[in-house]
Amino acid sequence: MKKLISLILMMMVVCLPAYALEKAASAPDWDALERYAAFEEKGTVWSVRSNQTEAALARIGSEIAPYTGYACFGLELTGDRETGVAVPVLTFYYAGSLQLNGRYASVAVNGQRYDIALCSEPVQLGKNKAEKLTAPLDRDGLALMHEILNAEEVAIALVGDSTFRMEPEKKSSYASAREELSARSLDGIADMLREFEAMPSYNLWDLNEDWWVRTRGVEPGMQITALPEEEELEIAGVKLEEPLFMLSRGDTGDKVRELQELLIDAGYLQGTADGGYGEGTVRAVRAAQKWLGLAGTGNADETLISILTSEAPVLDGTAADTMAVSTVEKHIAEGLCELTVERYWTADAVESAGGDRRSVSDKDDTLIIYEGTVKNLSTEKLDFYWQLSATVKLGEYEYPCVLVCERNEGASLASALPPLGEARLLIYAEIPETIAGETGWKLELEAEDTVFLFE
């Protein structure tokens, strides 16, 4: 009788067609990265920079007296070996008598300006004190790195408590150490781009952002602006010139005075327009940018000035958000829950946006991780342990999965979801590391009497 009941229950399970998934990340070539002199690991966090950047830092620290200001830049890589996160980071090193405290880097290349939010921290380079300025890059940021390498002209401004400008250009000889440091930075970008792009189909960009915010405490951001084709642009008496087409701290003259008049008329600045772009003008520009929904660079460009001089609509802060509406198919277990599974990858740990981490129990193993969303359709608590189950399969081998979801705004992982709740879903299984690179993995996810297959 028990066998008959079991057979009837098995026949009632609905098996749906398999859904295709792409692997979202692969491990770096650790042997290749560890050959670099500047490869470092602290706990599970690793970082590396190119040999060219390392040589430039040694030069700044030993040979150069940075009274007039020197800077080099490069692409560095960092990440978490356990979770599989790998973050390309645009990095500037500045040494000078004027304190920079850089907040934004503005890069003009091929008719566009990229305004990139920076983290600033003090570092010691040999005998010289310096600032390290960093910004994590996404797909657009990597595209910018290619643009910089292939462009005939590039202009960069680091803007904070002062402004430092450079125009890196490869030459057979250089007029100064400052010019050479800037130009040779391009070689280091090429090497790190090659290393990052050796990791096929990396697609954990949202996890990169969560990790950066959690470890650095700063929201990454990049605003892209199309630049005029003319060499000079004038709006209401404010002249903007190539290559960056913006006014920033340290600029002087009538163009700054006209800008200050606009800020005074709009209520962002009080007092007399003195023609000097100092702290008061920076604060006024940032106040205007915040109110208008623009990136708070403190630099005045065509967009800001045009809004100040017209009845142009105030931006809501989301105009630059180009994220597409998800087209991932939703899978519904009638009356129980709605599920999506969007991607998978392998790593030694999985964690919530807030850092609640689950790691492998055996160092010879790794985790295969599937990610999606889950929505509770019922008025009762959805208990993953009792109501959902999952197995990953490779040929004849099967590995049981753990199902968890993010709770408390990503601060923790839980195995249950409140009535009508919706959350990020993580499904993971511990598998032998020796087979993690195999293809043909399948995820079988069962929600009461419905089975979903992903491969």
C-alpha positions in Angstrom: 0.0 0.0 0.0 2.8 2.4 0.9 4.5 1.7 -2.5 1.2 2.4 -4.3 0.8 5.8 -2.5 4.4 6.7 -3.3 3.8 5.8 -7.0 0.7 8.0 -7.1 2.5 10.9 -5.6 5.4 10.6 -8.0 3.0 10.5 -10.9 1.4 13.8 -9.6 4.7 15.7 -9.9 4.7 18.1 -12.9 8.0 18.2 -14.8 8.4 21.3 -16.9 10.9 21.9 -19.8 14.5 22.7 -19.0 15.5 26.4 -18.9 18.9 27.5 -20.2 21.4 29.3 -17.9 24.8 30.9 -18.6 27.7 30.7 -16.2 28.2 34.1 -14.7 31.8 33.9 -13.6 35.0 31.8 -13.8 37.9 31.9 -11.4 40.9 34.0 -12.5 44.2 32.4 -13.6 45.8 32.6 -10.2 49.2 31.5 -11.5 49.2 34.4 -13.9 48.1 37.0 -11.3 50.5 35.8 -8.6 53.5 36.4 -11.0 53.0 40.2 -10.6 55.3 41.8 -8.0 52.3 43.7 -6.5 50.0 40.7 -6.1 48.7 40.7 -2.5 46.3 38.7 -0.4 44.9 39.6 3.0 42.5 37.0 4.3 40.2 36.2 1.4 40.7 39.6 -0.3 43.2 39.8 -3.1 44.6 42.7 -5.3 47.1 43.1 -8.1 48.5 46.0 -10.2 50.7 45.9 -13.2 54.5 45.9 -13.2 54.4 49.3 -15.0 52.3 50.9 -12.3 54.6 49.4 -9.6 57.6 50.9 -11.3 55.9 54.3 -11.5 55.1 54.2 -7.8 58.7 53.3 -6.9 59.9 56.3 -9.0 57.5 58.7 -7.3 58.6 57.4 -3.9 62.4 57.6 -4.5 63.3 60.0 -7.4 60.8 62.7 -7.5 60.3 65.7 -5.2 56.6 66.3 -5.9 56.3 70.0 -5.2 54.5 70.8 -8.4 52.4 67.6 -8.4 52.8 64.3 -10.1 50.3 61.5 -10.8 50.2 58.1 -12.5 47.2 55.9 -13.0 46.3 52.4 -14.0 43.8 49.6 -13.9 44.1 47.4 -10.8 42.1 44.3 -10.0 40.8 43.3 -6.6 38.2 40.9 -5.3 37.3 38.1 -2.9 38.8 34.7 -3.6 36.0 32.9 -1.7 33.0 34.6 -3.2 34.4 34.9 -6.7 33.9 38.7 -6.9 36.5 40.3 -9.2 36.5 44.1 -9.4 38.4 46.1 -12.0 39.4 49.4 -10.3 40.6 52.6 -12.0 43.3 53.9 -9.7 45.2 57.2 -9.5 48.2 58.0 -7.4 48.9 61.7 -6.7 51.8 63.3 -4.9 52.0 67.1 -4.6 52.4 70.0 -2.3 48.6 70.9 -2.7 46.3 68.5 -0.9 43.9 67.0 -3.5 41.3 64.9 -1.5 40.0 63.9 -4.9 36.3 63.3 -5.2 35.9 63.0 -9.0 37.9 62.1 -12.1 36.7 63.7 -15.3 38.0 61.9 -18.4 37.4 63.4 -21.9 38.0 60.9 -24.8 36.4 60.5 -28.3 33.7 63.1 -27.9 32.5 62.1 -24.4 33.3 63.1 -20.9 33.2 60.5 -18.1 32.7 61.9 -14.6 33.7 59.2 -12.1 33.2 59.2 -8.3 36.4 58.5 -6.4 37.4 57.1 -3.0 40.5 58.9 -1.5 42.9 57.5 1.0 46.5 58.5 2.1 49.4 56.2 1.2 53.1 56.4 1.7 55.2 56.0 -1.5 58.8 55.7 -0.3 59.8 59.1 1.0 56.7 60.8 -0.3 53.2 61.1 1.1 50.6 60.5 -1.6 46.9 60.0 -2.2 45.4 56.9 -3.7 42.1 57.5 -5.6 40.0 54.6 -6.7 36.8 53.9 -8.6 35.3 50.4 -9.4 34.4 49.9 -13.0 31.5 48.2 -14.6 31.0 47.3 -18.3 30.9 50.9 -19.3 34.1 51.6 -17.3 35.9 48.7 -19.1 34.8 50.2 -22.4 36.3 53.5 -21.3 39.6 51.8 -20.6 39.6 50.5 -24.2 38.7 54.0 -25.4 41.7 55.5 -23.5 44.1 53.0 -24.9 43.0 53.5 -28.5 42.3 57.3 -28.6 44.7 59.9 -30.1 43.8 62.4 -27.4 42.8 61.9 -23.8 42.4 64.6 -21.1 42.0 63.9 -17.4 41.2 66.2 -14.4 41.3 65.0 -10.8 39.0 67.3 -8.8 38.8 67.7 -5.1 40.2 70.4 -2.8 42.4 71.3 -5.8 42.5 70.3 -9.4 45.2 68.3 -11.2 45.1 67.9 -14.9 47.0 65.6 -17.3 46.9 64.6 -21.0 48.6 61.2 -21.3 50.2 60.7 -24.8 52.8 58.1 -25.8 56.0 59.8 -27.3 59.5 58.8 -28.2 60.8 61.3 -25.6 59.3 63.4 -22.8 59.8 67.0 -21.7 59.3 66.2 -18.0 58.9 63.4 -15.5 55.3 64.5 -15.0 54.6 64.0 -18.7 56.3 60.7 -18.8 54.6 59.3 -15.7 51.2 60.2 -17.2 52.0 58.6 -20.6 53.5 55.4 -19.4 50.4 54.7 -17.3 48.7 53.5 -20.5 50.9 50.4 -20.6 49.7 49.2 -17.2 46.0 49.6 -18.2 46.6 47.2 -21.2 48.1 44.5 -19.0 45.3 44.4 -16.4 42.6 44.6 -19.1 44.1 41.5 -20.6 44.1 39.7 -17.2 40.5 40.6 -16.4 39.2 39.8 -19.8 40.9 36.3 -19.6 38.0 35.5 -17.2 35.3 34.6 -19.7 31.7 36.0 -19.5 32.1 37.7 -16.1 28.6 38.8 -15.0 28.6 39.6 -11.3 28.6 43.3 -11.7 25.8 43.9 -9.1 27.8 41.9 -6.5 30.8 44.0 -7.3 28.9 47.1 -6.4 27.5 45.6 -3.1 31.1 44.5 -2.2 32.5 47.9 -2.9 29.9 49.8 -0.9 30.4 47.3 2.0 34.2 47.5 2.1 34.7 51.1 1.1 31.5 52.8 2.3 31.1 54.8 -1.0 28.5 54.4 -3.7 30.2 54.0 -7.1 29.0 56.2 -9.9 29.8 57.3 -13.4 28.0 60.0 -15.5 28.6 60.1 -19.3 28.2 63.4 -21.2 28.4 64.0 -24.9 30.8 66.9 -25.7 30.3 69.6 -28.3 32.2 69.3 -31.6 33.3 72.9 -31.4 36.6 74.0 -29.7 34.7 76.5 -27.5 31.1 76.8 -26.3 29.5 79.9 -24.8 26.3 79.8 -22.8 25.0 83.1 -21.3 28.5 84.5 -21.2 30.0 81.4 -19.6 32.8 80.1 -21.9 33.6 76.4 -21.8 36.6 75.1 -23.7 38.0 71.8 -24.9 39.0 69.2 -24.0 36.8 68.8 -20.9 34.2 71.6 -21.5 33.8 72.4 -17.8 34.8 74.9 -15.1 36.3 73.6 -11.9 38.1 74.6 -8.7 41.1 76.9 -9.4 39.6 78.5 -12.6 39.4 82.3 -12.7 38.2 85.1 -14.9 35.0 86.4 -16.5 33.7 82.9 -17.3 33.7 82.1 -13.6 32.2 85.4 -12.7 29.3 84.8 -15.1 28.8 81.4 -13.6 28.7 82.9 -10.2 26.1 85.4 -11.3 23.9 82.5 -12.5 24.3 80.7 -9.2 23.5 83.9 -7.2 20.3 84.5 -9.3 19.2 80.9 -8.8 19.7 81.2 -5.0 22.6 78.7 -4.7 25.3 81.4 -3.9 25.2 84.7 -2.0 27.6 87.6 -2.0 29.6 89.2 -4.9 30.8 87.4 -8.0 34.6 87.6 -7.7 35.7 85.5 -10.6 37.5 82.9 -8.5 36.3 79.3 -8.5 37.0 78.5 -4.8 35.3 76.6 -2.0 32.1 78.8 -2.0 31.6 78.3 -5.7 32.2 74.5 -5.4 29.6 74.3 -2.6 27.1 76.2 -4.7 27.6 74.1 -7.8 27.2 70.9 -5.7 24.0 72.2 -4.1 22.6 73.0 -7.6 23.7 69.6 -8.9 22.0 67.8 -6.0 18.8 69.7 -6.4 18.8 69.2 -10.2 19.5 65.4 -10.0 23.0 65.6 -11.4 26.2 64.0 -10.3 27.7 66.1 -7.5 31.1 66.7 -9.2 31.4 70.4 -8.1 32.3 71.2 -11.7 30.1 73.4 -13.9 29.4 72.0 -17.4 27.1 72.6 -20.3 24.2 70.6 -18.7 24.2 72.5 -15.4 24.7 76.0 -17.0 21.9 75.3 -19.6 19.5 74.4 -16.8 20.4 77.5 -14.8 19.8 79.7 -17.8 16.5 78.2 -19.0 13.3 76.7 -17.9 14.6 73.2 -18.6 12.9 70.5 -16.5 14.6 69.5 -13.2 16.1 66.0 -13.5 14.9 63.4 -11.0 18.2 61.7 -10.6 17.3 58.7 -12.6 17.8 60.0 -16.1 21.2 58.3 -16.5 19.9 54.9 -15.3 20.0 52.7 -18.3 19.2 49.4 -16.7 16.8 47.4 -18.8 13.6 45.8 -17.6 14.4 42.1 -16.8 13.1 39.7 -19.4 13.9 36.6 -17.2 11.0 34.2 -17.2 9.1 33.7 -14.0 8.2 30.2 -12.9 5.1 29.8 -10.8 4.3 27.0 -8.4 0.5 27.5 -8.3 -0.6 29.0 -5.0 2.8 28.7 -3.4 5.6 30.9 -4.9 6.9 32.6 -8.0 10.6 31.9 -8.9 13.3 33.1 -11.2 16.8 31.6 -11.7 19.0 34.0 -13.7 22.6 32.8 -13.5 25.1 30.6 -11.8 28.8 30.5 -10.9 31.3 28.6 -8.7 33.1 30.1 -5.7 34.2 29.0 -2.2 31.5 31.2 -0.5 28.2 32.9 -1.1 27.1 36.0 0.8 24.3 38.5 1.1 24.6 42.1 0.0 25.3 43.0 3.6 28.1 40.3 4.0 26.3 37.3 5.7 28.6 34.6 4.3 28.2 30.8 3.9 31.5 29.0 3.0 32.5 25.5 2.0 33.0 23.1 4.9 35.8 21.2 3.1 38.8 23.0 1.5 38.8 20.4 -1.3 35.3 21.5 -2.3 33.7 24.6 -3.8 30.2 25.8 -4.2 28.0 25.9 -7.3 25.7 28.9 -6.8 22.5 29.7 -8.5 20.8 33.1 -8.1 17.4 34.5 -8.8 14.3 35.8 -7.0 11.5 34.2 -5.0 8.1 35.6 -4.2 5.7 34.0 -1.6 2.2 33.9 -3.2 0.5 32.6 -0.1 -0.7 34.1 3.2 1.5 31.6 5.1 5.2 31.6 5.7 7.2 29.9 2.9 9.6 27.5 4.6 12.3 26.5 2.1 13.4 23.5 4.1 9.9 21.9 4.0 8.3 23.3 0.9 11.2 23.7 -1.6 14.0 21.4 -2.5 16.8 21.5 -5.1 19.5 19.2 -6.4 22.4 19.9 -8.8 23.4 17.1 -11.2 26.4 16.3 -13.3 25.7 13.1 -15.3 24.9 10.4 -12.7 26.2 12.4 -9.8 23.8 14.4 -7.6 24.5 17.0 -4.9 21.8 18.4 -2.5 21.3 22.1 -2.4 20.7 24.7 0.4 18.1 27.4 -0.4 18.2 30.8 1.3 17.0 34.3 0.7 18.1 37.8 1.6 16.3 39.4 4.5 16.7 42.7 6.5 17.6 44.7 3.4 20.3 42.2 2.5 22.0 42.1 5.9 21.3 38.4 6.5 20.4 35.1 4.8 17.3 33.2 5.9 15.5 29.9 5.0 12.0 31.2 5.2 10.0 34.1 3.6 7.1 35.9 5.2 3.6 35.9 3.6 3.6 37.7 0.3 7.3 38.5 0.7 9.8 38.8 -2.1 13.6 38.5 -2.0 16.8 37.6 -3.7 17.1 33.8 -3.8 20.4 31.8 -3.5 20.6 28.1 -4.1 24.0 26.4 -3.5 25.6 23.0 -3.3 29.0 21.9 -2.2 30.8 20.0 -5.0 34.3 18.7 -5.5 36.6 21.5 -6.8 38.1 19.1 -9.3 34.8 19.0 -11.3 33.8 22.6 -10.9 34.9 23.5 -14.4 32.9 20.8 -16.1 30.0 21.7 -18.4 26.6 20.0 -18.3 25.4 21.0 -14.8 21.7 20.8 -14.2 19.6 22.3 -11.4 16.4 20.5 -10.5 14.2 22.7 -8.3 11.0 21.3 -6.8 8.2 23.4 -5.3 5.6 21.0 -3.9 4.2 19.2 -7.0 6.1 21.2 -9.7 9.6 20.6 -10.8 11.7 23.2 -12.7 14.9 22.1 -14.6 17.7 24.6 -15.4 20.8 23.7 -17.4 
